[in-house]
Amino acid sequence: MAIKSPILITLFFLINSAISQQSDLESDPTTECTNRWIHIRHLPSQFNFDLLTNCSEYALFDDFCPYLANHGLGQKTHNRSHSWYRTDPHMLELIFHRRMLEYPCLTSDPDAADAVYLPYYAAIDSLRYLYGPDVNSSFEHGLNLFQFLRHYDSPRIWDKHNGHDHFLVMARPAWDFSQPLSNDPPIWGTSFL
């Protein structure tokens, strides 16, 4: 028997949707997050938000201040748009950080986490080594972060897996972070990786 009434079809989909939503609400978040728990390390602002204050200081790099709006998505392309933005790909770290704060499987307990996210804006921090005054000391890129993680801020979190469970996002090509420490004089890039 075919259902011919649009009202019955609509009613069927509404009931089906309600049942589906109810089962989603009843599901246990601990089972849904098995092997997916992430802990976000709380880094001092010098490793992320303070880096954004220098958004117009690099003469050889475009001013990225306009792209900081909307948590790194940039300004809207036009007033009628709700989903189109003028996004710069170098803002990926900021966008990812914001998205991670909304991740459903976050834990405040680093011992219960399967992975540890570092909200460090490495690409933005690299600008001073690539284009700024610290170009000749590019081997220092990320050294303060390592010292902080390893020695000052709960070293046991780092020591648990010797840092192998930590991850971060980098919004520049790997080439920009892969200068060997042995290069003298330094060539392009930092020695972060």
N, CA, C and O of each residue as an XYZ file, in Angstrom:
772
protein
N       0.843     -1.174      0.000
C       0.000      0.000      0.000
C       0.885      1.232      0.000
O       1.742      1.380      0.871
N       0.697      2.076     -0.919
C       1.497      3.294     -1.026
C       0.848      4.409     -0.228
O      -0.375      4.551     -0.203
N       1.680      5.183      0.413
C       1.182      6.337      1.163
C       1.023      7.485      0.179
O       1.990      7.916     -0.449
N      -0.218      7.982      0.047
C      -0.487      9.002     -0.955
C      -0.669     10.383     -0.344
O      -0.622     11.380     -1.064
N      -0.864     10.462      0.897
C      -1.135     11.750      1.522
C       0.166     12.447      1.928
O       0.998     11.851      2.612
N       0.348     13.699      1.513
C       1.550     14.436      1.918
C       1.622     14.637      3.435
O       2.709     14.741      4.003
N       0.470     14.689      4.074
C       0.454     14.863      5.527
C       1.024     13.625      6.204
O       1.792     13.741      7.159
N       0.657     12.442      5.720
C       1.184     11.207      6.295
C       2.684     11.077      6.056
O       3.419     10.616      6.929
N       3.132     11.479      4.882
C       4.567     11.424      4.587
C       5.330     12.355      5.524
O       6.357     11.975      6.086
N       4.822     13.578      5.688
C       5.455     14.538      6.589
C       5.463     14.012      8.014
O       6.476     14.104      8.707
N       4.342     13.464      8.454
C       4.244     12.906      9.799
C       5.240     11.769      9.996
O       5.873     11.671     11.047
N       5.379     10.909      8.986
C       6.337      9.812      9.054
C       7.759     10.338      9.272
O       8.483      9.839     10.134
N       8.154     11.345      8.489
C       9.507     11.887      8.617
C       9.716     12.604      9.948
O      10.809     12.540     10.511
N       8.700     13.281     10.460
C       8.822     13.943     11.760
C       9.005     12.929     12.885
O       9.847     13.118     13.763
N       8.226     11.863     12.862
C       8.351     10.823     13.891
C       9.707     10.141     13.793
O      10.363      9.910     14.809
N      10.124      9.820     12.587
C      11.423      9.188     12.377
C      12.552     10.095     12.872
O      13.504      9.623     13.492
N      12.443     11.383     12.601
C      13.454     12.342     13.052
C      13.477     12.438     14.573
O      14.550     12.498     15.173
N      12.302     12.453     15.201
C      12.224     12.533     16.660
C      12.841     11.301     17.312
O      13.552     11.415     18.310
N      12.573     10.132     16.754
C      13.152      8.894     17.291
C      14.665      8.914     17.137
O      15.393      8.512     18.045
N      15.131      9.379     15.998
C      16.571      9.458     15.741
C      17.249     10.416     16.715
O      18.314     10.109     17.251
N      16.627     11.591     16.948
C      17.203     12.557     17.883
C      17.196     12.014     19.301
O      18.149     12.240     20.047
N      16.149     11.305     19.691
C      16.073     10.736     21.030
C      17.178      9.711     21.239
O      17.792      9.673     22.305
N      17.437      8.883     20.239
C      18.495      7.880     20.390
C      19.861      8.547     20.453
O      20.759      8.045     21.129
N      20.035      9.682     19.752
C      21.292     10.424     19.843
C      21.495     10.980     21.244
O      22.611     10.974     21.764
N      20.406     11.464     21.862
C      20.506     12.024     23.203
C      20.795     10.948     24.238
O      21.478     11.207     25.229
N      20.280      9.744     24.016
C      20.462      8.669     24.970
C      21.821      7.994     24.856
O      22.211      7.250     25.755
N      22.542      8.234     23.782
C      23.828      7.565     23.609
C      24.831      8.060     24.647
O      24.789      9.218     25.064
N      25.705      7.195     25.046
C      26.679      7.465     26.095
C      27.922      8.121     25.495
O      28.573      7.522     24.639
N      28.273      9.357     25.932
C      29.435     10.028     25.354
C      30.747      9.305     25.643
O      31.705      9.437     24.881
N      30.801      8.546     26.734
C      32.053      7.850     27.029
C      32.331      6.751     26.020
O      33.489      6.498     25.688
N      31.287      6.091     25.524
C      31.519      5.063     24.511
C      31.757      5.683     23.142
O      32.525      5.141     22.346
N      31.117      6.802     22.856
C      31.330      7.473     21.574
C      32.731      8.066     21.480
O      33.262      8.228     20.382
N      33.323      8.385     22.602
C      34.636      9.030     22.608
C      35.779      8.057     22.902
O      36.918      8.490     23.078
N      35.503      6.780     22.957
C      36.560      5.806     23.195
C      37.646      5.964     22.139
O      37.367      5.985     20.940
N      38.877      6.075     22.599
C      40.058      6.280     21.746
C      40.027      7.596     20.975
O      40.745      7.754     19.988
N      39.201      8.541     21.419
C      39.102      9.838     20.745
C      39.240     11.008     21.714
O      39.048     12.155     21.311
N      39.564     10.751     22.968
C      39.660     11.816     23.956
C      40.875     12.693     23.674
O      41.970     12.195     23.413
N      40.663     14.002     23.730
C      41.743     14.962     23.499
C      41.800     15.940     24.656
O      40.780     16.453     25.116
N      43.007     16.182     25.111
C      43.266     17.189     26.138
C      43.951     18.372     25.461
O      44.897     18.187     24.696
N      43.482     19.577     25.736
C      44.111     20.779     25.186
C      45.026     21.363     26.252
O      44.571     21.740     27.332
N      46.321     21.435     25.943
C      47.268     22.033     26.886
C      47.002     23.527     26.963
O      46.777     24.180     25.944
N      47.029     24.053     28.151
C      46.838     25.488     28.354
C      48.202     26.153     28.289
O      48.983     26.107     29.240
N      48.473     26.773     27.144
C      49.752     27.434     26.933
C      49.633     28.910     27.282
O      48.559     29.495     27.147
N      50.733     29.517     27.731
C      50.711     30.967     27.934
C      50.399     31.674     26.616
O      50.693     31.153     25.540
N      49.813     32.841     26.705
C      49.377     33.556     25.498
C      50.534     33.933     24.577
O      50.303     34.257     23.412
N      51.764     33.900     25.068
C      52.909     34.209     24.202
C      53.042     33.194     23.071
O      53.696     33.476     22.067
N      52.436     32.025     23.217
C      52.527     30.982     22.199
C      51.357     30.986     21.218
O      51.367     30.235     20.242
N      50.354     31.820     21.465
C      49.238     31.862     20.525
C      48.666     33.277     20.389
O      48.994     33.970     19.426
N      47.837     33.716     21.307
C      47.108     34.968     21.114
C      48.010     36.199     21.067
O      47.710     37.136     20.327
N      49.091     36.230     21.823
C      50.002     37.377     21.767
C      50.652     37.503     20.391
O      50.995     38.609     19.971
N      50.822     36.402     19.696
C      51.422     36.436     18.357
C      50.531     37.171     17.361
O      51.018     37.692     16.357
N      49.242     37.214     17.631
C      48.307     37.873     16.721
C      48.397     39.391     16.802
O      47.942     40.081     15.890
N      48.972     39.923     17.869
C      49.080     41.377     18.012
C      50.094     41.970     17.047
O      50.078     43.179     16.816
N      50.971     41.158     16.479
C      51.984     41.634     15.534
C      51.531     41.458     14.088
O      52.369     41.302     13.200
N      50.253     41.478     13.840
C      49.721     41.094     12.526
C      50.119     42.014     11.380
O      49.931     41.645     10.221
N      50.652     43.179     11.653
C      51.023     44.084     10.557
C      52.501     44.461     10.589
O      52.892     45.433      9.944
N      53.320     43.734     11.309
C      54.719     44.114     11.508
C      55.699     43.553     10.488
O      56.877     43.907     10.534
N      55.273     42.710      9.585
C      56.209     42.057      8.679
C      56.070     42.642      7.285
O      55.102     42.375      6.572
N      57.051     43.441      6.912
C      56.979     44.193      5.650
C      56.901     43.285      4.425
O      56.220     43.629      3.459
N      57.567     42.157      4.436
C      57.578     41.266      3.279
C      56.376     40.334      3.236
O      56.184     39.607      2.261
N      55.578     40.354      4.278
C      54.406     39.484      4.364
C      53.175     40.369      4.425
O      53.196     41.411      5.082
N      52.103     39.975      3.753
C      50.878     40.773      3.768
C      50.379     40.980      5.192
O      50.556     40.129      6.063
N      49.754     42.128      5.404
C      49.117     42.423      6.678
C      47.974     41.424      6.867
O      47.022     41.412      6.087
N      48.070     40.596      7.894
C      47.025     39.586      8.077
C      46.008     39.985      9.132
O      45.189     39.158      9.532
N      46.038     41.234      9.597
C      45.062     41.692     10.593
C      43.605     41.519     10.139
O      42.779     41.091     10.945
N      43.256     41.835      8.876
C      41.852     41.661      8.471
C      41.380     40.207      8.523
O      40.181     39.946      8.625
N      42.301     39.279      8.454
C      41.926     37.863      8.434
C      41.678     37.293      9.831
O      41.259     36.144      9.963
N      41.931     38.076     10.862
C      41.738     37.596     12.232
C      40.265     37.593     12.643
O      39.886     36.921     13.602
N      39.444     38.340     11.920
C      38.017     38.412     12.256
C      37.382     37.024     12.159
O      37.844     36.162     11.410
N      36.329     36.832     12.921
C      35.559     35.574     12.901
C      36.433     34.363     13.209
O      36.324     33.327     12.553
N      37.292     34.498     14.203
C      38.156     33.406     14.667
C      39.057     32.868     13.567
O      39.286     31.662     13.477
N      39.566     33.766     12.732
C      40.499     33.376     11.686
C      39.873     33.133     10.329
O      40.591     32.948      9.347
N      38.555     33.130     10.248
C      37.912     32.937      8.948
C      38.003     34.186      8.084
O      37.872     34.101      6.863
N      38.225     35.339      8.695
C      38.303     36.592      7.957
C      36.950     37.271      7.871
O      35.963     36.819      8.451
N      36.935     38.370      7.129
C      35.705     39.136      6.974
C      34.781     38.439      5.982
O      35.228     37.686      5.116
N      33.492     38.702      6.123
C      32.519     38.130      5.185
C      32.766     38.699      3.792
O      33.202     39.840      3.640
N      32.479     37.884      2.782
C      32.671     38.347      1.408
C      31.671     39.439      1.045
O      31.993     40.351      0.284
N      30.457     39.347      1.589
C      29.448     40.384      1.410
C      28.428     40.251      2.540
O      28.355     39.215      3.201
N      27.654     41.291      2.753
C      26.757     41.353      3.909
C      25.665     40.291      3.909
O      25.204     39.891      4.978
N      25.244     39.831      2.749
C      24.164     38.845      2.695
C      24.648     37.428      2.976
O      23.837     36.521      3.163
N      25.943     37.236      3.006
C      26.499     35.891      3.168
C      26.581     35.500      4.637
O      26.920     36.310      5.499
N      26.261     34.240      4.896
C      26.410     33.693      6.240
C      27.499     32.631      6.294
O      27.811     32.115      7.367
N      28.076     32.304      5.148
C      29.046     31.211      5.144
C      30.257     31.447      4.242
O      31.104     30.561      4.125
N      30.364     32.595      3.611
C      31.503     32.868      2.737
C      32.372     33.937      3.376
O      31.899     35.020      3.719
N      33.660     33.616      3.530
C      34.590     34.526      4.191
C      35.849     34.697      3.347
O      36.165     33.861      2.501
N      36.554     35.785      3.590
C      37.855     36.027      2.948
C      38.922     35.413      3.852
O      39.528     36.109      4.667
N      39.144     34.143      3.708
C      40.028     33.392      4.592
C      41.420     33.286      3.995
O      41.585     33.012      2.806
N      42.413     33.509      4.837
C      43.804     33.324      4.440
C      44.232     31.946      4.942
O      43.980     31.616      6.100
N      44.870     31.139      4.103
C      45.253     29.792      4.544
C      46.231     29.784      5.712
O      46.348     28.776      6.409
N      46.932     30.886      5.936
C      47.869     30.946      7.056
C      47.158     31.068      8.408
O      47.804     31.013      9.455
N      45.845     31.233      8.389
C      45.071     31.324      9.625
C      44.553     29.959     10.079
O      43.745     29.880     11.005
N      45.011     28.890      9.437
C      44.542     27.545      9.770
C      44.729     27.220     11.251
O      43.870     26.577     11.853
N      45.833     27.652     11.838
C      46.087     27.342     13.256
C      45.022     27.960     14.150
O      44.540     27.323     15.087
N      44.663     29.189     13.861
C      43.642     29.881     14.636
C      42.272     29.229     14.435
O      41.524     29.048     15.396
N      41.945     28.880     13.199
C      40.666     28.227     12.897
C      40.597     26.857     13.581
O      39.579     26.513     14.182
N      41.664     26.092     13.490
C      41.685     24.760     14.094
C      41.567     24.853     15.619
O      40.861     24.054     16.235
N      42.251     25.818     16.223
C      42.182     26.009     17.674
C      40.730     26.259     18.092
O      40.241     25.659     19.050
N      40.059     27.133     17.378
C      38.666     27.438     17.696
C      37.785     26.189     17.554
O      36.925     25.933     18.397
N      38.002     25.426     16.499
C      37.209     24.210     16.282
C      37.489     23.167     17.367
O      36.580     22.455     17.796
N      38.720     23.079     17.800
C      39.065     22.114     18.854
C      38.354     22.445     20.158
O      38.006     21.538     20.914
N      38.132     23.724     20.435
C      37.424     24.108     21.656
C      35.977     23.618     21.639
O      35.342     23.532     22.690
N      35.455     23.299     20.465
C      34.088     22.800     20.317
C      34.037     21.285     20.121
O      32.954     20.727     19.941
N      35.165     20.626     20.152
C      35.233     19.182     19.936
C      34.488     18.462     21.064
O      34.703     18.787     22.232
N      33.626     17.501     20.754
C      32.794     16.878     21.785
C      33.538     15.936     22.732
O      33.012     15.608     23.796
N      34.730     15.500     22.382
C      35.435     14.517     23.206
C      36.656     15.131     23.885
O      37.739     14.547     23.878
N      36.474     16.302     24.466
C      37.562     16.938     25.209
C      37.566     16.424     26.638
O      36.519     16.108     27.204
N      38.750     16.345     27.208
C      38.878     15.979     28.613
C      39.849     16.937     29.285
O      40.848     17.346     28.694
N      39.546     17.281     30.507
C      40.453     18.147     31.261
C      41.540     17.325     31.953
O      42.481     17.880     32.520
N      41.404     16.014     31.901
C      42.379     15.120     32.523
C      43.363     14.613     31.468
O      42.988     13.800     30.623
N      44.614     15.078     31.502
C      45.579     14.637     30.488
C      45.878     13.143     30.554
O      46.282     12.551     29.554
N      45.685     12.528     31.718
C      45.939     11.093     31.837
C      44.869     10.257     31.133
O      45.129      9.120     30.739
N      43.681     10.811     30.978
C      42.599     10.099     30.298
C      42.596     10.354     28.793
O      41.836      9.725     28.057
N      43.438     11.267     28.339
C      43.437     11.661     26.923
C      44.191     10.665     26.057
O      45.182     10.069     26.479
N      43.704     10.500     24.846
C      44.389      9.683     23.849
C      45.381     10.522     23.053
O      46.335      9.993     22.480
N      45.151     11.828     23.021
C      46.049     12.757     22.337
C      46.002     14.093     23.065
O      45.037     14.403     23.764
N      47.053     14.870     22.892
C      47.160     16.170     23.546
C      47.403     17.224     22.470
O      48.382     17.153     21.727
N      46.508     18.192     22.397
C      46.615     19.258     21.392
C      47.361     20.452     21.975
O      47.080     20.896     23.089
N      48.315     20.961     21.201
C      49.065     22.157     21.577
C      48.564     23.328     20.744
O      48.811     23.355     19.538
N      47.875     24.292     21.332
C      47.392     25.440     20.557
C      48.497     26.481     20.348
O      48.390     27.622     20.798
N      49.544     26.064     19.666
C      50.690     26.921     19.362
C      50.589     27.348     17.912
O      50.457     26.505     17.025
N      50.647     28.647     17.662
C      50.538     29.181     16.307
C      51.934     29.249     15.696
O      52.531     30.322     15.602
N      52.439     28.104     15.285
C      53.816     27.973     14.799
C      54.071     28.786     13.538
O      55.130     29.400     13.410
N      53.136     28.803     12.617
C      53.336     29.540     11.366
C      53.406     31.039     11.615
O      54.226     31.733     11.015
N      52.560     31.531     12.484
C      52.582     32.960     12.788
C      53.844     33.303     13.562
O      54.447     34.352     13.332
N      54.250     32.432     14.476
C      55.487     32.663     15.221
C      56.706     32.601     14.303
O      57.713     33.261     14.561
N      56.619     31.815     13.240
C      57.766     31.681     12.334
C      58.028     32.945     11.528
O      59.126     33.117     11.000
N      57.051     33.825     11.421
C      57.225     35.021     10.594
C      58.403     35.874     11.047
O      59.099     36.449     10.210
N      58.638     35.967     12.338
C      59.767     36.785     12.802
C      61.101     36.159     12.436
O      62.105     36.862     12.322
N      61.123     34.840     12.251
C      62.353     34.168     11.832
C      62.500     34.165     10.307
O      63.617     34.138      9.790
N      61.387     34.193      9.600
C      61.431     34.163      8.138
C      61.548     35.556      7.530
O      62.249     35.748      6.537
N      60.855     36.534      8.131
C      60.800     37.874      7.554
C      61.228     38.974      8.517
O      61.432     40.111      8.091
N      61.367     38.670      9.784
C      61.582     39.708     10.783
C      63.003     39.796     11.288
O      63.937     39.322     10.641
N      63.159     40.403     12.444
C      64.488     40.677     12.992
C      65.246     39.437     13.462
O      66.466     39.496     13.618
N      64.569     38.334     13.688
C      65.232     37.135     14.215
C      65.632     36.152     13.119
O      65.780     34.958     13.377
N      65.809     36.654     11.897
C      66.070     35.777     10.759
C      67.351     34.963     10.936
O      67.431     33.845     10.427
N      68.340     35.481     11.631
C      69.603     34.761     11.811
C      69.601     33.839     13.023
O      70.599     33.170     13.291
N      68.509     33.797     13.747
C      68.427     32.892     14.898
C      67.240     31.947     14.734
O      66.553     31.626     15.704
N      67.007     31.511     13.513
C      65.836     30.685     13.226
C      65.891     29.316     13.901
O      64.871     28.630     13.986
N      67.054     28.913     14.378
C      67.156     27.643     15.099
C      66.426     27.702     16.436
O      66.153     26.661     17.034
N      66.104     28.905     16.916
C      65.416     29.067     18.203
C      63.895     28.922     18.096
O      63.200     28.921     19.112
N      63.381     28.801     16.876
C      61.933     28.719     16.695
C      61.374     27.485     17.410
O      61.752     26.356     17.099
N      60.482     27.706     18.357
C      59.847     26.629     19.109
C      60.613     26.179     20.337
O      60.118     25.354     21.105
N      61.803     26.704     20.535
C      62.616     26.283     21.677
C      61.964     26.666     23.004
O      61.987     25.882     23.953
N      61.386     27.857     23.079
C      60.700     28.277     24.308
C      59.504     27.378     24.607
O      59.235     27.060     25.765
N      58.796     26.975     23.569
C      57.661     26.065     23.761
C      58.139     24.727     24.308
O      57.555     24.195     25.252
N      59.188     24.189     23.726
C      59.719     22.911     24.199
C      60.159     23.010     25.659
O      59.854     22.127     26.461
N      60.868     24.072     26.001
C      61.313     24.255     27.390
C      60.111     24.334     28.332
O      60.128     23.758     29.420
N      59.076     25.046     27.909
C      57.879     25.180     28.733
C      57.208     23.823     28.952
O      56.850     23.482     30.080
N      57.038     23.058     27.888
C      56.358     21.761     27.991
C      57.180     20.740     28.760
O      56.641     19.964     29.550
N      58.458     20.746     28.530
C      59.346     19.722     29.087
C      59.715     19.975     30.539
O      59.902     19.031     31.306
N      59.821     21.252     30.924
C      60.382     21.538     32.244
C      59.470     22.323     33.187
O      59.601     22.195     34.404
N      58.554     23.128     32.658
C      57.834     24.044     33.547
C      56.367     23.700     33.760
O      55.877     23.814     34.883
N      55.670     23.294     32.749
C      54.233     23.063     32.865
C      53.933     21.571     32.920
O      53.790     20.927     31.881
N      53.841     21.038     34.087
C      53.514     19.617     34.282
C      54.320     18.710     33.366
O      53.759     18.123     32.441
N      55.612     18.583     33.597
C      56.451     17.743     32.735
C      55.957     16.299     32.630
O      56.271     15.613     31.656
N      55.194     15.829     33.611
C      54.702     14.447     33.570
C      53.791     14.220     32.366
O      53.716     13.105     31.850
N      53.086     15.286     31.906
C      52.218     15.135     30.728
C      53.071     14.835     29.501
O      52.723     13.977     28.690
N      54.187     15.543     29.369
C      55.102     15.311     28.254
C      55.789     13.955     28.399
O      55.945     13.218     27.425
N      56.195     13.639     29.622
C      56.955     12.412     29.871
C      56.125     11.138     29.701
O      56.681     10.062     29.481
N      54.803     11.253     29.801
C      53.936     10.078     29.710
C      54.244      9.266     28.443
O      54.360      8.042     28.506
N      54.374      9.937     27.307
C      54.708      9.267     26.043
C      55.870      9.971     25.349
O      56.026      9.887     24.131
N      56.675     10.660     26.139
C      57.820     11.412     25.613
C      57.392     12.383     24.510
O      58.132     12.610     23.553
N      56.193     12.955     24.653
C      55.683     13.931     23.697
C      55.074     13.350     22.441
O      54.586     14.102     21.598
N      55.085     12.034     22.286
C      54.575     11.415     21.062
C      53.055     11.480     20.945
O      52.510     11.257     19.864
N      52.373     11.781     22.031
C      50.918     11.910     21.969
C      50.483     13.357     21.760
O      49.287     13.638     21.681
N      51.443     14.277     21.669
C      51.150     15.690     21.453
C      51.071     15.979     19.951
O      51.819     15.407     19.158
N      50.166     16.866     19.578
C      50.084     17.283     18.178
C      49.743     18.763     18.094
O      49.175     19.341     19.020
N      50.098     19.359     16.970
C      49.761     20.745     16.683
C      49.528     20.886     15.193
O      49.844     19.982     14.420
N      48.983     22.004     14.795
C      48.707     22.279     13.392
C      49.650     23.378     12.941
O      49.862     24.356     13.658
N      50.218     23.219     11.753
C      51.124     24.225     11.203
C      50.567     24.681      9.858
O      50.299     23.861      8.980
N      50.396     25.979      9.705
C      49.734     26.521      8.521
C      50.713     27.029      7.465
O      50.406     27.971      6.734
N      51.856     26.424      7.386
C      52.828     26.755      6.346
C      53.405     25.444      5.829
O      53.275     24.413      6.489
N      54.036     25.465      4.665
C      54.643     24.229      4.152
C      55.753     23.725      5.070
O      56.412     24.514      5.747
N      55.954     22.429      5.089
C      56.996     21.832      5.936
C      58.370     22.402      5.602
O      59.241     22.470      6.468
N      58.567     22.809      4.360
C      59.846     23.389      3.939
C      60.222     24.585      4.823
O      61.400     24.801      5.108
N      59.225     25.356      5.253
C      59.493     26.539      6.074
C      59.982     26.187      7.469
O      60.495     27.055      8.177
N      59.835     24.931      7.879
C      60.214     24.520      9.230
C      61.323     23.470      9.240
O      61.618     22.909     10.295
N      61.936     23.195      8.110
C      62.837     22.039      7.993
C      64.300     22.375      7.745
O      65.016     21.560      7.164
N      64.762     23.528      8.157
C      66.168     23.861      7.966
C      67.028     23.030      8.922
O      66.790     23.054     10.129
N      68.003     22.308      8.421
C      68.871     21.541      9.321
C      69.653     22.469     10.256
O      70.056     23.566      9.867
N      69.858     22.018     11.474
C      70.624     22.822     12.435
C      72.060     23.037     11.981
O      72.711     23.994     12.400
N      72.551     22.153     11.129
C      73.946     22.226     10.696
C      74.193     23.278      9.613
O      75.347     23.534      9.270
N      73.143     23.893      9.067
C      73.340     24.892      8.010
C      74.001     26.147      8.561
O      73.459     26.809      9.446
N      75.167     26.466      8.035
C      75.870     27.683      8.434
C      76.546     28.256      7.202
O      77.507     27.660      6.716
N      76.103     29.353      6.687
C      75.070     30.249      7.194
C      73.673     29.661      6.966
O      73.479     28.802      6.106
N      72.711     30.143      7.752
C      71.344     29.631      7.622
C      70.771     29.915      6.237
O      71.057     30.948      5.633
N      69.963     28.986      5.748
C      69.229     29.204      4.507
C      67.768     29.429      4.874
O      67.460     29.721      6.030
N      66.878     29.298      3.920
C      65.461     29.569      4.173
C      64.868     28.613      5.202
O      65.153     27.416      5.198
N      64.043     29.163      6.078
C      63.266     28.352      7.002
C      63.769     28.399      8.427
O      64.773     29.036      8.744
N      63.031     27.700      9.273
C      63.412     27.558     10.673
C      63.741     26.091     10.922
O      63.547     25.240     10.054
N      64.232     25.817     12.099
C      64.611     24.438     12.452
C      63.590     23.792     13.377
O      63.932     22.915     14.170
N      62.334     24.226     13.277
C      61.303     23.721     14.181
C      61.126     22.212     14.071
O      61.007     21.522     15.084
N      61.109     21.702     12.846
C      60.927     20.260     12.663
C      62.253     19.543     12.752
O      62.304     18.320     12.623
